[in-house]
Amino acid sequence: MTVDVLVIGGGNAALCAALMAREAGASVLLLESAPKEWRGGNSSHTRNIRCMHDAPQDVLTEAYPEEEFWQDLLKVTAGKTNESLGRMAIRASSACRDWMRKHGVKFQPALSGTLHLSRTNATFMGGGKALVNAYFRSAEKIGVQIRYNSPVDRLELKDGKFVAAYVGEERIEAKACVMAAGGFESNLAWVREAWGQNALGEWTADNFLVRGTRYNQGVLLKNLLDQGADAIGDPTQAHMVAIDARSPLYDGGICTRLDCVSLGVVVNKHAARFYDEGEDFWPKRYAIWGRLVAHQPGQIGYSIIDAKAVGRFMPPVFEGVKADSLPELAQKLGLDVVTFMQTMSEYNAACREGTFDHTVLDDCHTENLTPAKTHWARPIDTAPFYGYAVRPGITFTYLGLKVNEQAAVHFKDQPSDNLFVAGEMMAGNVLGQGYMAGVGITIGMAFGRIAGVQAAQAALKSGTTKTAVWSELVEDLASTSTSSVRTGDQS
Ligand SMILES: Cc1cc2nc3c(=O)[nH]c(=O)nc-3n(C[C@H](O)[C@H](O)[C@H](O)COP(=O)(O)OP(=O)(O)OC[C@H]3O[C@@H](n4cnc5c(N)ncnc54)[C@H](O)[C@@H]3O)c2cc1C
């Protein structure tokens, strides 16, 4: 029997789509490439979702209105975003938590540390693994069919319409389809080809580590691009974090990230600084440091702090290299001691200490130093000193499929009637570059929900779609900065 809606992928975006399509009355089959124990993609590594709100709301403090969220998005992407789609995701984040709770997701107050998130991001109790487990449980309960170990190789299309998907030789028909199979970050050959060689002749991506799942190989993305789907985004743009150089190739997750950059300085393998470590709050800057390190020789950096920074950031899983003096630290890290000491002396001498406050853009900055450190600049002078070697950790790529407000895939600028896409596979419509914490899940939630309802409508020919689901979605998406505050449990 042909299923109404086929959902491809098993992360946040796919699950949101599957739940919505099923709630709207469609029969739904979800195909997850990973085995059950590895289900959930990158979403299983997450911790929080960025949400707009006009007043304190359950786990969120103060207010984070639509306009501020939008201005933040504009800033981090340097304008490379689609305002209509960006604002849809932002508005959808206002009321989504009630729907998420309905499907078993629990929230908790933000953790403290270098990510200043209690105002902007709602934290999942139990992390992303608990999020996807709750969604999978709920999906099973309401009758979504789930198949693991089912990587889709290709789609059969006719005149821009979805006909069937192939898992190996098996052909699976459906009336409509939502693709939410992630980016191509885990496909090392594709990432290598996209980044190419640098001026030193190095294959830059050979030193990348993948922070999340190994299953986001971009097979479906490639297949759709080959079949003429409209693309968006630059293949080298990605969410990239500086992570401990000792991290595993895949699935190192959140605990390998180094969060002390803004509390110290970062030098390259020639012991030179290369970027303003205190440019902005860490949640708006952490995702550029992987890229910055990728552009350094050997794709390696060294984050240096002193005793004053200890206790002010979430410690990474690996211990730093510890030394009682800066020359000893340089030696232990394999850096040229003379150059390192010159870099550190120049930095220390340039610090104009004001009132150090890591929770605001404080007035501790450098003077007459290139590159400057514009906030939280304090001399690195108190033993013990610590150094961490960091590598580019790729989280997810931004090259994706172009969509409209209905999350429809486009072919030669024409939206497909029954093929939709959500999550990392289309995040490039909103994120042309840059990132801010929590917005990946916001985008997947918003467009996953939209894609699910649209696919159900396409399959059931709109009239029979359960109107309650449609109204709920419309209401959630239409929330504006003047919307009333909803109440929910505090968990
Ligand atoms: C360590 C880490 C921490 C993060 N923390 C946060 C955070 O706190 N907040 C936030 O907003 N974002 C965070 N992100 C980013 C976030 O994970 C992504 O933006 C988001 O989860 C993407 O959701 P998705 O559903 O599009 O993709 P994924 O969750 O990656 O799901 C893709 C799914 O598709 C499946 N798949 C792939 N190819 C196929 C195929 N051919 N056939 C069938 N299935 C296939 C995969 O197995 C996987 O289940 C983090 C990422 C990482 C790696």
The ligand as a Gaussian input file, in Angstrom:
#p B3LYP/6-31G(d) Opt

LIG

0 1
 C       27.811000      18.517000      18.841000
 C       26.675000      19.323000      18.279000
 C       25.966000      20.167000      19.114000
 C       24.925000      20.951000      18.602000
 N       24.202000      21.726000      19.467000
 C       23.148000      22.412000      19.010000
 C       22.264000      23.089000      19.912000
 O       22.392000      23.014000      21.145000
 N       21.233000      23.796000      19.362000
 C       21.026000      23.860000      18.007000
 O       20.097000      24.528000      17.565000
 N       21.803000      23.176000      17.149000
 C       22.845000      22.458000      17.603000
 N       23.607000      21.731000      16.729000
 C       23.247000      21.762000      15.303000
 C       22.034000      20.843000      15.114000
 O       22.395000      19.541000      15.479000
 C       21.499000      20.832000      13.702000
 O       21.300000      22.122000      13.222000
 C       20.142000      20.110000      13.664000
 O       20.106000      19.064000      14.561000
 C       19.854000      19.602000      12.292000
 O       18.709000      18.798000      12.309000
 P       18.361000      17.937000      11.041000
 O       17.165000      17.153000      11.405000
 O       18.330000      18.776000       9.837000
 O       19.641000      16.982000      10.837000
 P       20.132000      15.741000      11.716000
 O       19.689000      15.851000      13.111000
 O       21.583000      15.592000      11.488000
 O       19.360000      14.526000      11.074000
 C       19.648000      14.028000       9.798000
 C       19.129000      12.627000       9.757000
 O       19.107000      12.130000       8.430000
 C       19.594000      10.812000       8.428000
 N       20.070000      10.552000       7.063000
 C       21.137000      11.090000       6.434000
 N       21.194000      10.664000       5.166000
 C       20.136000       9.838000       4.984000
 C       19.637000       9.081000       3.889000
 N       20.253000       9.089000       2.703000
 N       18.541000       8.328000       4.062000
 C       17.902000       8.293000       5.267000
 N       18.320000       9.000000       6.328000
 C       19.417000       9.763000       6.194000
 C       20.641000      10.790000       9.511000
 O       20.915000       9.494000       9.965000
 C       19.960000      11.648000      10.571000
 O       19.086000      10.892000      11.354000
 C       24.622000      20.896000      17.219000
 C       25.292000      20.005000      16.387000
 C       26.308000      19.209000      16.913000
 C       27.009000      18.235000      16.002000

